[in-house]
Amino acid sequence: MLKLILVEDDIDLAAAVIDYLELEGMQCDYVSNGPAGLNLIEQNDYQAVILDLNLPKMDGLTICTKMREQGIDTPVLMLTARDSLQDKLLGFDAGADDYLVKPFAMAELIARIQVLAGRRSGQVRCLKVADLQLNLQEKLAYRNECPLKLSPTALKILEVLMRESPNPVSREKLMHNVWGDQPPDSNSLKVHIYNLRKQLDGNANKVLLHTVSGYGFALKADK
């Protein structure tokens, strides 16, 4: 079952959307103002966010921007009465993944949600795992606020691992995502993982980079 959140101040519209989503077998949390919406998004793992543009206390653009700055890569479908190109560009620049102009057909809403829920957003600007941060715009990584010295290839490997965290990533997927259809020999990956592990965990109290025997690697904090 898909778990969604709707942040919308039009109570009548929200009730209609939630009823329709439930008929389609989707679970939907609901809030009517910006701060409450951001709080729930930060605390829950949703498959998609349905976000109104005009909200009391904090608008949808601000919520979207704060999500991406925190590394929350949940896909965002922005709802708005504004249909100009400039308004849509502002939404995409803030980190929205798709736009739906009011009034809309419920069937179209469902179709767009199903597409978005199958992926994580590419709009995220910063990834976080425990005390590790990766700034995707500046191509810089930090552990406990200390900068890490990583090669461009190591940064790509780290990004793949952080996007999938805490799930393991196979060696084959890592090599494909980093080198594409012309991967180097397996020793290259070993060398990059070795150097990445030294930077990540060499001086840290908690290990983040784990080897999954016979499969690949996982980035997660030890319990």
C-alpha positions as CSV (number, residue, x, y, z in Angstrom):
1,M,0.0,0.0,0.0
2,L,1.3,3.4,-0.9
3,K,1.7,5.8,2.0
4,L,1.2,9.5,1.0
5,I,0.8,12.9,2.6
6,L,-1.5,15.6,1.4
7,V,-0.8,19.2,2.5
8,E,-3.8,21.3,1.4
9,D,-5.8,24.1,3.1
10,D,-8.9,23.5,1.1
11,I,-10.7,21.1,3.4
12,D,-13.4,20.1,0.9
13,L,-10.9,19.4,-1.8
14,A,-8.7,17.5,0.7
15,A,-11.7,15.3,1.8
16,A,-12.5,14.4,-1.8
17,V,-8.8,13.6,-2.6
18,I,-8.4,11.4,0.5
19,D,-11.6,9.5,-0.2
20,Y,-10.6,8.8,-3.8
21,L,-7.1,7.7,-2.7
22,E,-8.5,5.3,-0.2
23,L,-10.7,3.8,-2.9
24,E,-7.6,3.2,-4.9
25,G,-6.0,1.5,-1.9
26,M,-3.7,4.3,-0.9
27,Q,-3.1,5.5,2.7
28,C,-3.0,9.3,3.0
29,D,-2.0,11.5,6.0
30,Y,-3.5,15.0,5.9
31,V,-2.6,18.4,7.3
32,S,-3.8,21.9,6.3
33,N,-0.8,24.1,7.0
34,G,2.8,24.3,5.9
35,P,4.7,23.8,9.2
36,A,2.6,20.8,10.2
37,G,3.2,19.3,6.7
38,L,6.9,19.7,6.9
39,N,7.0,18.2,10.4
40,L,5.2,15.0,9.2
41,I,7.4,14.8,6.1
42,E,10.5,15.0,8.2
43,Q,9.3,12.2,10.5
44,N,7.8,9.7,8.1
45,D,8.8,7.8,5.0
46,Y,6.2,8.6,2.4
47,Q,6.2,7.4,-1.2
48,A,5.0,10.8,-2.4
49,V,4.0,14.2,-1.2
50,I,0.9,16.0,-2.6
51,L,1.6,19.6,-1.8
52,D,-0.5,22.7,-2.4
53,L,1.4,25.8,-3.4
54,N,-0.6,28.3,-1.4
55,L,-0.6,27.3,2.3
56,P,-1.0,29.2,5.5
57,K,2.1,29.8,7.7
58,M,4.5,28.3,5.1
59,D,3.9,28.0,1.4
60,G,4.6,24.9,-0.8
61,L,7.7,26.3,-2.4
62,T,9.3,26.9,1.0
63,I,8.4,23.3,2.2
64,C,9.8,21.8,-1.0
65,T,13.1,23.8,-0.7
66,K,13.5,22.8,3.0
67,M,12.9,19.2,2.1
68,R,15.6,19.1,-0.5
69,E,18.0,21.0,1.7
70,Q,17.6,18.3,4.3
71,G,18.2,15.5,1.8
72,I,14.6,14.3,1.8
73,D,14.2,12.8,-1.7
74,T,10.5,11.9,-1.5
75,P,8.8,12.8,-4.8
76,V,6.6,16.0,-4.7
77,L,3.5,16.6,-6.8
78,M,2.7,20.3,-6.5
79,L,-1.0,21.4,-6.7
80,T,-1.7,24.9,-7.8
81,A,-4.3,27.2,-9.4
82,R,-1.5,28.9,-11.2
83,D,-0.8,27.6,-14.6
84,S,1.8,30.0,-16.0
85,L,5.2,28.7,-17.2
86,Q,7.0,30.9,-14.7
87,D,5.0,29.5,-11.8
88,K,5.9,26.0,-12.8
89,L,9.6,26.8,-13.2
90,L,9.6,28.3,-9.7
91,G,8.1,25.0,-8.4
92,F,10.7,22.9,-10.2
93,D,13.5,25.1,-9.0
94,A,12.3,24.6,-5.4
95,G,12.5,20.8,-5.9
96,A,9.1,19.7,-7.1
97,D,8.9,16.7,-9.4
98,D,5.6,17.3,-11.1
99,Y,2.8,19.8,-11.3
100,L,-1.0,19.5,-11.4
101,V,-3.2,22.5,-12.0
102,K,-6.5,22.9,-10.2
103,P,-9.2,21.9,-11.0
104,F,-7.9,18.4,-12.0
105,A,-9.4,15.0,-12.7
106,M,-8.9,12.5,-9.9
107,A,-7.9,9.8,-12.4
108,E,-5.0,12.1,-13.5
109,L,-3.9,12.6,-9.9
110,I,-3.8,8.9,-9.3
111,A,-1.8,8.3,-12.5
112,R,0.8,10.9,-11.6
113,I,1.1,9.7,-8.1
114,Q,1.7,6.1,-9.2
115,V,4.5,7.3,-11.6
116,L,6.1,9.4,-8.9
117,A,5.8,6.9,-6.1
118,G,7.9,4.4,-8.1
119,R,11.0,6.5,-7.8
120,R,13.0,8.8,-5.5
121,S,13.3,12.4,-6.5
122,G,16.3,13.6,-8.4
123,Q,15.7,17.1,-7.0
124,V,17.4,16.5,-3.7
125,R,20.4,18.8,-3.0
126,C,21.9,17.2,0.1
127,L,22.0,13.5,1.2
128,K,22.3,12.6,4.8
129,V,23.1,9.3,6.6
130,A,23.8,9.6,10.3
131,D,26.5,12.3,10.7
132,L,27.5,11.9,7.0
133,Q,26.4,14.6,4.5
134,L,26.9,14.9,0.8
135,N,26.2,18.2,-0.9
136,L,25.2,17.3,-4.5
137,Q,25.5,20.8,-5.8
138,E,29.0,21.5,-4.5
139,K,30.2,17.9,-4.8
140,L,31.5,17.9,-1.2
141,A,31.1,15.3,1.6
142,Y,31.4,15.8,5.3
143,R,31.5,13.4,8.3
144,N,30.7,15.0,11.6
145,E,31.1,18.3,9.8
146,C,34.7,17.5,8.8
147,P,35.3,17.6,5.0
148,L,36.3,14.3,3.3
149,K,38.9,14.1,0.6
150,L,37.2,12.0,-2.1
151,S,37.8,11.6,-5.8
152,P,35.0,12.3,-8.3
153,T,34.6,8.5,-8.7
154,A,34.4,8.0,-4.9
155,L,31.8,10.7,-4.7
156,K,29.7,8.9,-7.3
157,I,29.9,5.7,-5.4
158,L,29.0,7.4,-2.2
159,E,26.0,9.1,-3.8
160,V,24.7,5.7,-5.0
161,L,25.1,4.1,-1.5
162,M,23.5,7.1,0.3
163,R,20.5,7.2,-2.0
164,E,19.9,3.5,-1.3
165,S,20.8,3.6,2.4
166,P,20.2,1.5,4.5
167,N,19.6,-1.1,1.8
168,P,22.6,-2.9,0.3
169,V,23.8,-2.2,-3.2
170,S,25.2,-4.9,-5.4
171,R,28.7,-4.6,-6.9
172,E,27.1,-4.8,-10.4
173,K,24.7,-2.0,-9.7
174,L,27.5,0.2,-8.3
175,M,29.7,-0.4,-11.3
176,H,26.9,0.3,-13.7
177,N,25.8,3.5,-12.0
178,V,29.4,4.8,-11.7
179,W,31.0,3.6,-15.0
180,G,28.0,2.9,-17.2
181,D,28.2,0.2,-19.9
182,Q,32.0,0.2,-19.9
183,P,33.0,-0.7,-16.3
184,P,36.7,-1.3,-15.4
185,D,37.9,-4.5,-13.9
186,S,36.6,-5.4,-10.5
187,N,39.9,-4.3,-8.8
188,S,39.1,-0.7,-9.5
189,L,35.9,-0.9,-7.5
190,K,37.8,-2.6,-4.6
191,V,40.4,0.2,-4.6
192,H,37.8,3.0,-4.6
193,I,35.8,1.2,-1.8
194,Y,39.0,0.8,0.2
195,N,39.8,4.6,-0.1
196,L,36.2,5.6,0.6
197,R,36.1,3.4,3.7
198,K,39.4,5.0,5.0
199,Q,37.8,8.5,4.6
200,L,34.4,7.6,6.0
201,D,35.3,5.3,8.9
202,G,39.1,5.7,9.5
203,N,38.7,8.2,12.4
204,A,35.1,7.6,13.3
205,N,33.6,5.9,16.3
206,K,30.8,4.3,14.3
207,V,31.2,2.4,11.1
208,L,29.0,3.4,8.2
209,L,30.3,1.5,5.2
210,H,29.6,-2.2,5.5
211,T,30.5,-5.1,3.2
212,V,27.6,-7.5,2.4
213,S,29.3,-10.8,1.8
214,G,28.7,-12.2,-1.7
215,Y,26.6,-9.2,-2.7
216,G,28.0,-5.7,-2.4
217,F,27.9,-2.9,0.1
218,A,25.6,-1.0,2.4
219,L,25.8,2.4,4.0
220,K,24.1,2.5,7.4
221,A,24.8,3.4,11.0
222,D,25.6,0.6,13.4
223,K,22.9,0.2,16.1
